[in-house]
């Protein structure tokens, strides 16, 4: 967001607006000034509105307020928190999701300290040859003392991942050290060490490369230098059977700000696989 836009929004946020939250205004009824209040300007604001602890016009709601966690209001507000230009976030799946999280018997709310939500940061680095390297950093929230902090949980780099192609059973059968190797003082280790292209086959069959440690190593050795952050989005997996993506849409229209940009109904196994991708084995 441009700094002028940010300060303009900050200035407007000190103005008190009151609306009947039981009758949320449609986008057609919004003036440009009120529109700035309805957009989710921050991720925290998205979470507060998802939980209905802040109404559409930016008014905080206390637990004693009749609007606080109000199911009927959530059903009206949640549809406005999706990217309306995206077919993946519309239709029956969207309706099913909203019905699921607003079920009066067991409503679902988001919590900042939930562990299964991740930031995805696309960033540009320079290698030791001065060439651009585009990496994706994954971050998650970790409790610390009475507070919390963001930590880097994993990294994705096309070149690093290309070094470790998907291992096959045939590869493990071809590249291995004989079980009696200890009797010849492991002299046959040269078979593995002289062929680094396949060296990972000599690790345990459940070995997985630790890309985060590789990234830290390259940074420490001066082979990567940070340049800039290009984009940020978030992945939410706290809700049982659901995954959704959150992105910022800078549009000259009402449906803008932080919006749900992707929505999937997934199994526990699929969710575990996604989390494994976002989180390095070293941070489990």
N, C-alpha and C positions, 0 to 999 in steps of 0.2 A: 504494500500500500504506500502510495506517495506520502511524504511527510506532511504536505499541506492538507491532504485529505484526512490524515490522522488527527491533526490538530483541529480541523474543522469539526470532526465528529466529537472530539473531546470537549470542544466548546459547547456543542449542542447538548451534550450529555448532562450538563449542569442545569438545563431547563427542565422543569417538572411538568410532565404531561399526565393527565388522568383519563382513563378510558374505562368503560364497563367491560371487564375481562370476560364476562359471560357471553359477550357478543363481540368476538374478535372482528376487527374491520377487515374487509376484503381488500386486496391490492388495488382494486379500482377506486376505493374510497380514500386511499392514502395520499396525502400531500407529500411533496419531496422532503419536507422537514421530518414528517412522521416516518417516512420510509427509512430514514437513517436510523431510527430507533428500532424498527422491526427487523432489520438485517442482523445476522449474528456476526458481530464485529470481532469477537474473540472466541477461541475454542472453549474457554471457561463459560462464556455466555451461552454457547450452544448446549453445554452440559446442563447448566442451570435451567434452561428452557425445556430441554428434553425431560428433566425431572419435574417440571412445573414448580420451580421455586423462584422463577422470574417470569413475568408475563411478557406478551409480545411487544409491549411498549417500554420494556426495560425496568419495570418496577419490581424490586425484590419483594418476595413473599415470606412471611414468618410462619413457623409451624402452627400458630394459632389462627392464621388467616384462612377463611373459608375457601380461598382459591388455591391454597398450598396443596400440592400433589393432587389437585382436582382432576379426576378421571375424564369428565366431560370436556374440560378445557384442554387437556392433553390431546384428546382425540381431534380437537379442532386445530391445535397449534402444530402438532407433529407433521401433518401433510405439507405444511409450508416450509419445513426444514429439509426438504429433498430438492435435488437438482431437477427441476421440472422439464428441462430440455432433454433429459436422458431416459431412454426407454427402459434401462436397467433399474431405474428407481421409480417406476410407476406401475400402475395396474394392480393385479390381484396380489402379487408378492408384497408390494408396499402396504396394501390394506391388511394383509395377513400379519405382517410385522407389527403394525400399529395395534391391531387387536391383541396380539400376543403380549406386548409390553404394557398395555393399559388394562389388562385383565383385572377386574376389581378384586378377585380373590387372591391373586399373587402378582401385583404390578411390579414392573422391572425398572430400576433406576440405575443411572451411571454413577460411578464413584471415582474421583480423581486418583485415589490410591489403589484402585483395582490393578492387578498386575498385567492383565492380558489386553492392554492397548498400547500401540506403538506409533511412534513418529517415524516417518520415512523422509529423510533429508537428501535431496540430490545436490551434490557439490562437485566443484571442479578443483582439481589439484594439478600441480606441475610435477613431472618426473625429473630425474637428474639430468635429462637431456633437454629440459625446457619445454617439453611437449605436454599438451593438456591431457589429463586423465580424469574421466568422469566416474565418480563413485557414488554409491547409495549407502548412506549410514542409517541404521535403525537404532532408535533410542526408546527407552522405557523408563517408567518412574520406579524408583526404589526408595523404601522407607529408610530414614536415617535419624536416629534419636527421636525427637518429638516432631520432626518434619519429614521432608522428602527431597529427592533430587533426581534429575534426569541422568541416566547413564547410557553410554553407547553399548548396545546389546549385540550388534552384529554389523557386518559390512558386506556389500555385494560389489564385486568388480568383475567384469567380463573376462579380463585377462587372467586374473587369479583363479577364477572358476574353471577356465579352460585348461589350467595346469592339472586339474583333478577331474578327468572325465568320469562318467558313471562306470563304476567297477562292475565286472561281469564274473560269473562263476568260472567261465573258461579261463579268464585271466588269472584267477587265484589258483587254478589247477596247473597253469603253465609256469607262473612265477612264484616259487616258494623255495624255502630252505629245507633240505632233507632232515627228517627227525633225528638222524644220527650225526648231524653236523657238529655237535659238541665233541665227538670222538676225533675229529680232524681239526680241532681248535678253530672251528668256524672259518676255515680257509676259503670256503665257498662263498663267503660274504661278498667277494669281489663280483660274483654273479649279480648281486643286487646293486652294489655301490657303483659299478661301472655302467649301469643302465638306469640312470635317474628318471628316465621317462616313465618307467613302470615301478618306481621304488615304493609307491604306496601299497602295492600288492603284498609287500613283505610285512606290512603292519597287520594288526588283528582284523578279522573279517568285518567287525563292527566299527572299524576306524572311520572317523569323519574328519575332514580337514578343518582346522580352526582358523577361519579366514580373519577373524578379529585379531588374533595374535600376529598373523602375517601382516596385517595392516599396521599394527603398532610397531612391528619390526621395521617396516619400510619407512615409517615416519621417524623413528629413532635413528635410523642409519642415514637420514637425509635424502632418501630416494623419492620421497613424496613431500610436497610443500602445498599447504592449503592456499587456495586462491579465493573462492567465493561460494556462497550458497545460492543455488538456482531455484529450488522450489521445495515446498514442505507439504506433506499430507499425512493423514493419520489413519490407522487401522484399528477398529474396535472389535474385540472378540470376547468381551465379558459376558455377553448375553447368550444363554444356552441355545444352541442350534442356529445361531445367527452370526454373520460377519457383515460389517459395513465399513465403507471408506468415507473419510471426511476430507473435502478439499475446499479451498477458498476460490470463489468466483467473483472477479472484479468486473461487474457488468453495469451498464447504464440502464438498469431495469430493477424491478422489485425483487425478483428471485436471484439474490446475490449474497455475498458473504460466505461464511462457513456452512456448507450444505452437504448432505449425504449424497455422494456421487456414485456409489456402487452398493449393491445389496445382494447378499446370497444366503440361502438356507443351506446349512452344511451339517454334516455329521460330526461326532466327537473326534473320529479318526482324521477327517479332513482338517478340522480345527487344529489338532495336534501337529499335523504336517506343516500347516501355515506358521504356527508359533515356532516350530523348529527352524524355519527359514529366517524368522525375525530375530531369533535368539541364539547366540553362539553356545556351543556345548560348555564352554568355560564359564558361562554366567548362569547355568542352571541352578 
